[in-house]
Amino acid sequence: MKSPAFPSVATVELFRAALRALARLDAGTDDSPDRVAKPSNVSDSESSAAAELRSALQLICDDAREHALRAEQLLVVLKAAWPTLPEVRAIPVGVTRDGLLSRVLGLCLDEYYRDR
C-alpha cells in the first residue's frame, strides 16, 4: 500500500495557519531570531504564535520521519516550498521574510532532533 503524501494536507494547513499568525506579529517589528526561541522576551500573543508554529513543525517532522526523510532533506523540502506559500508571498521580500525563514528552519531542526 502506498504511504500518504509528505507532508499531509492537514499538516500543511496547520503550518500555513501558524505562519499567518507569526507573520501578522512580524509586520513592522524587529527581526531578531531569538524572539521566537526565547518566550521570556516575547508578548503572550507572539508566544502563542510561536507555540502554534512549533506544533505545526512537530507534525511536519513526524511526517518526515515516517517517510524516512533525513533532517537535511526536510530542510530542502521546506526551503523549496517556502516561496510558493501565499502566507510567505504576503511578507515583504528581504530581511523580514529571510528572518522568518531562518527562524522556521531553526525551529524545524530543533523539533526534528527533539527527544520524544
N, C-alpha and C positions, 0 to 999 in steps of 0.2 A: 504494500500500500504506500502511495506517495505521501510524504510528510507535508504539512501545511506550509505555505509560503513564509519566507522570512522577510521582514518581520510581519506579524499578523496585522490585519486591518485594524483590529481593536487596539493593538499596541501603538500603531502609528497615530490613531486618533487621540489617544491619551498623550502621546508625545507632542502632537500639534497643539493640543489644549494647554499643555504646560508651557510650551514656547510662547503662546499668545499671552498667557499671564505674566511670564517673565519679561517679554518684550514691552508690554504696557508699562511695567515698572522701570524698564531701562530707558524709556523715552525721555531724553533730556537729562539723564543722570550720569554719574561717574561710571567709568568702565572698569574699575578695579576688579581683577579676577578673584580677589578674596571675598568680595561681597557675598557671593553665594556660598562659599565654603565655610564662612565663619558667621553662624547665626547671631552671635552676640553683637555683631556690627550692623545688623540689618533690622528694618522695621518688621512688625508682625506680618503685614501683607507680603513683603518681599520674602520673608522666611517661609511663608505658606507657599508662595510660587516656587521657591527653590525646592521645597519638600515635594511638591507636585511633580516637578521636573525629575527629581531623584527617583521618585516612584515609577515614573514612566521609563526612565533609563534602567531601572531594575528589571522591568518586564522585557525591555529590549535585550538586555544582557542574558536573561533567562532564555529567551528565544534563540539568541546567538549560540549559547552553549548547547541547546537542544539540536541545533543544526550543525554542531561541531565547528563553529567559526572560532578562530583564534582572535584575540583582542585586536591585533593589527588589522585583520580582515574586517572586523566590525567597524573600526575607525574609518577604513576606506569606504565602506558602505555609507556610513553617516556623512562623511565629507562629500561624497558624490550626490547624495540625496539632498543635502543642505540647501543648495541654491534653488532647488525645484519646489521647496515648500512655500506656499503662499504666505505663511506667517513670517518666514525669513525674508522673502522678497519685499515685504512691507517695511522692513527695517532699513534705514538709510545705509547705503554701501559705505564701508570704511571702518573706523575704529569701533563703532557700536556693534556692527554685525560681526566683525572679526573677534571682538572681545567676547561676545555671546557664544560664538562657535568654540573658542578656546575653553570657556567655562564648561560647555556641554561635553566636549571631548574629555576634559579632565575629570568631570563627574562620571562620565561613562567608564573611564578606566578604573576609577575608584570602585564603582559598582561591579564591574566585571571581576575584579580581584578581591572583592569583599568576601570575608569568610561567611559561609552560610551555615 
